[in-house]
């Protein structure tokens, strides 16, 4: 997730959004980075990414630096555009992939930019449209998402939409953000003890697989170079 400095808007109009998506799409294809979900809001955006050839940090640096330069020139401004470094969470795809796809694509609904889940397919600045059969962003691996719901595209789209609608009723998902496992256990009143890390979204076992026996610098390397899903 990337947010504007002091929560200011990072997209003033549709031209800004289009220029950002053009840059994002180019980098996804060039770097061999898979995108499973994406959404642009007014002052932040979310991406669910899987790096396969290039480091995520390199791709994100090129995306943010390039967009900030163009944005500042176009709007005759100076200074930082984004609030600190982007926030990244390492995700266990087996447990959380589809939950995150739905959570990200529901942002316009939670933010009241659309009134109903059905209207999400008319929100131009989200990967939800591509999954529902509209033109998809190059680099957005729509077919991979739909494959979880069936081999026939129309049936898969219907099941995907049902999946999203069911999760729309859950509101904010505190277990799907940083430190999610710890927060979820506290909220649920569970007395279960598991390993956790603020930068990891997954089970205690998944955290241990990444980090057991690793020194801090190795641990950082694991998080930066893992081929698991990133948000």
Buried (B, 14 or more C-beta within 10 A) or exposed (E): BBBBEEEEEBBEEEEBBEBBBEBBBBBBEEBEBBBBBBBBBBBBBBBBBBBEEBEBBBBBEBBBEBBBEBBBEEEEEEEEBBBEEBBBBBBBBEEBBBBBBBBBBBBBBBEEBBEEBEEBBEBEBBBBBBBBEEEBBEBBBBEEBBEEBBEEBEEBBBBBBEBBBEBBEEEEBEBBBBBBBBBBBEEEEEEEEBBBBEBBBBBBEBBBEBBEEEEEEEBEEBBBEBEBBBB
